[in-house]
Amino acid sequence: MPVSKILSDSLTAGVGGKTLQMIRAAAAARVAGSVTAYTLIDTGVTASITPSSSSSRILILSQINMNAATATYHFSLIKRSIGGGTEAAVTGANQYGNTFIYKAGGEWLTMSTMVIDEPATTSAVAYKIYWTTHNNTTYNIGYNASGGGDNGNSLILIELGP
């Protein structure tokens, strides 16, 4: 059937969904230091969104650029705080986070995550990206692949309506 022949009133109930709003985090300052294995480091990348419906879902797109001196597994975890409350991992996270990757020491890497959260609220929801490793090491977060000037970290929140 040609696309031009599909009319919205001919679709069955439940088809569709709407993009209601999009929020993009401002660039965060670079972070460098030492990490103890499995200790979460705040990347400084955060954004807040206020869902228009408690049945809305939030599509979260995140990216952090980094390197570590030691060959190790890297883990990123997105946490949320509803209405200024206690932070908790978003829907779909396990004990290691939302995303993990192994890299040799000194190699630059980009960790990207795409997950849908269901906060079930109309209060403001703040999302923040955390990172850790499997080994103790030193790290740099927020540099591009050559260690240069632009910060490649990002966090985009998209509210999806029913």
N, C-alpha and C positions, 0 to 999 in steps of 0.2 A: 504494500500500500504506500503510495507516495506520501511523504511527510505533509504536504500541503492539504491532504485529505483528513488528517487527524485533527479533530476538534476537541477541546477540553471537556465539553459537555457529553461527549461520547465515551470518555474514559471511565473505568469502574471506580468506585469509591476507594479511597486510600492511595490512589496514584498521585504522585507529585511530592509536594513539600516545597517550602519556600526558604530562600536565603533572606533573613530578616535584617541582619546587620553584620558588619565586619569591623574588628578592632585589630590594629597592628601595634605591637610594642615599640616604644622608642628604643633606639640603640643604647645598649648598656656599656658602661666602661669596661675596659679589658680587666681581666682578673688573672693574677699569677701568684704562685705560692707552692706550698707542699701539701700533700694529701696523705692521710693515713687510710689504708685500705678500708673500703666500705663506709667511710665517713662522707656524708653528703656535703658538697660544696655549693653554695648559692651562686649561680652564674650572674645574678643581677638582672636577668631577662625576665620581665614580668609584665602582665597586661590584665586589665579588668574588663568585665562585660556584665551588663545587667539584662538577663533574659526577659523577654516580654511575656513569656508563658512558662508555667512550671512543667509543661510537657515538651518544651524546646530541648533540642540537643545542641551541643557545642562541638563543632569540628575544630580540632586543635592541630595546627601545623607548626612544628618547631624545628629549629636548626641551631646547632652550636658548633663552632669551629675551634679546634684546639690541637695541642700536642702534649705529650708527656715524655719525660726523659727515659722511662723504663718501658720495656715491652710488657703490655698488660691488656686486660679486658677493660673497656670503658663502658659505663652505664649512665644513661640519662633517665631522669624521673621527673614527671610533671606532677606538681601538687597544686591543690586548689584550697582556697579558704572562702567559705560562704558567709557573707555579711560580717566579715572581720573575725570569724571564729577560728577554731583550730585547723591547721593545715592537714590535709589527707591526700593520699595518692588518688589520681583520677581513675575512672572506670577503665579496666583493662590492664592495670599495672600488676606486675608480680613482685616477688621479693627483691629482684634486681632492677626493677624499673620498667620503663616502656620500651627502651631500645638498648641494645648492647652491640659492641664490635671489638675485635681484637686488632691491635696494631703494634708494630715494632717500635722500640724506643726512638724518639725524635721525629717520627713520622707525623705529618699534619693529617688531620682527619676531620670530616664533617659528619656529625650525627644528626640525622633527620628522623622526626617522629610524626606520624599522622594517626590520630586517635579520635574517637567520638566519645564525649563525656555526656552523662545524663545527670546534671546537678539537681533537677526537680525543685527549682526555686525561682522566684522573681526578685530575689535579693542580689546585690552585686556579688560577683564571683571573681576573685583574684586568682590568676594562674601564675605559676613560677616554675622555671626550669632549674633542676638540680643535676649535679654530675658527680660521679665518683669512679674509683678504679678497684681492681682486684689486688693490686700491689701498692705499697708505699712508693711515692714518686713526687717529683716536682712537675708543674704543669703551667701552660699558658692557655687561657680561654679568651676568645674574641678577636683573634688575629686571623687574617686571611691565610691562604695556603703558603704564601711566601713570607709570612710574618710581617707583612706590610701594613699600611695605614688604615684600610677599611675594615670595619667590624662586620663579620659575616653572620652574627647571631640574629635570630629572628623568632618571633612568636606571633602567630596570626590566629585570631579567634573568630569563628563564623557561626552565628546563631542560625540553626535550621529549625523552621517551624513545622508544626504538624501538617 
